[in-house]
Amino acid sequence: MKKVCLFNFAAKPQVGDYCIESFDPIRYFPKRWHRTLADLIVGGVNACNYHRELAKGAEYVDRLYRERDPYYMRMVGDFVDKFKDHDLIVFLQYNFIHPEILTKELAKPVKVLGFVDDPLSTYVKGIPYLWAFDGAFYISPGYIDSIPFQQAISRWTNAPTTWWPLVTAPFQRPVNQDEEFFRKRAIDLTYVGNAYGPKIDRLIRLKKRFGDRFKVHGRWPFKGYHGFMRALQGKPIFPHRVTSLSNQQRTELYWDTKIGFNVHFSESPSETGNMRMYETPAHGMLMVCDKASADAHANVFEPGVEAVYYDTIEEAIELIEYYLYHESERTRIAKAGFDRYWQDYEWEKNLLRLLDWGISLNGERA
């Protein structure tokens, strides 16, 4: 059984030939409150209780290390003691271990760095650390300025790299997958996701057009009233309370929804492949999704065959209206996307591919 540290990921005693453990660095640090009202509005009541500056990037991690911050050094010491003899360490969310420690005190495990919040974090949380890692993966096949991520990352490192689809949890597969499963659905349109700035402007447009036919859920701050608080920043409000769902509630909502709307953080075509991009087809919905740089979205689900893509929110509205009216076309694409997910992106197979690839790097560095 190979021993793996996979941060940030739920520990699992056995997946294939791997024992997966995780680590929580935040618990080592004292609680800290947001300094300004604007920070509170953006982060919400829950987020403001925790010291999250550790995730800010290389500059902050370097300062903690150079100043020998006692909280940081205790955390790092425990991390080294726990994982120094493991086979593989994968930073799935962000790296919080200083590169000097990675190279000097964690020489045995293969170390893999994840690029997951790009292009926003590339030059902050990714590139400065690459020299200390044996390999890296990226979740978005698109980057910015019509550049594929594979091309971009090859400029930053000579280490092996791979694309890893962002599927971090198993989805419940329905027992019956007949025509009725894809066709007979009561809800027209659904979006489930957190309250991130530019996305809300697009959700406002959809909600105004589709009203109660468009269901929006997620963990929004201020008990779901975050959309109203945007008025304090001079931004258009989302005048509806947004409630969170349990995993089972989300599954049942998805199974009863015709079209799943997807949008990424960037306002111009850049990244692609967020978790929603996989969970939407996985539940038999037709996915209407924004395009990526270098047409990289086509690498994930084939346009017009397994998913539908848009350039503007106006085009998205037109596509949604079209496929709500043309049921046979909607169900055909939804089924193709469903089949593609369960064939190529299913959770355990997808995870094992990443771990097998990471372990294989041990031979390359030898």
Secondary structure as UniProt FT lines:
FT   STRAND          2..7
FT   STRAND          12..15
FT   TURN            16..17
FT   STRAND          18..21
FT   HELIX           26..28
FT   HELIX           37..47
FT   TURN            48..49
FT   HELIX           53..56
FT   HELIX           58..66
FT   TURN            67..68
FT   HELIX           70..83
FT   TURN            84..85
FT   STRAND          88..91
FT   HELIX           99..105
FT   STRAND          110..115
FT   TURN            118..121
FT   HELIX           122..126
FT   HELIX           127..132
FT   STRAND          135..138
FT   TURN            145..146
FT   HELIX           149..154
FT   TURN            155..156
FT   STRAND          161..163
FT   HELIX           179..183
FT   STRAND          187..192
FT   HELIX           197..210
FT   HELIX           211..213
FT   STRAND          214..217
FT   HELIX           222..224
FT   HELIX           226..229
FT   HELIX           230..233
FT   HELIX           247..255
FT   STRAND          257..262
FT   HELIX           275..282
FT   TURN            283..284
FT   STRAND          286..290
FT   HELIX           293..299
FT   TURN            304..306
FT   STRAND          307..310
FT   HELIX           313..325
FT   HELIX           327..340
FT   HELIX           341..345
FT   HELIX           347..365
//
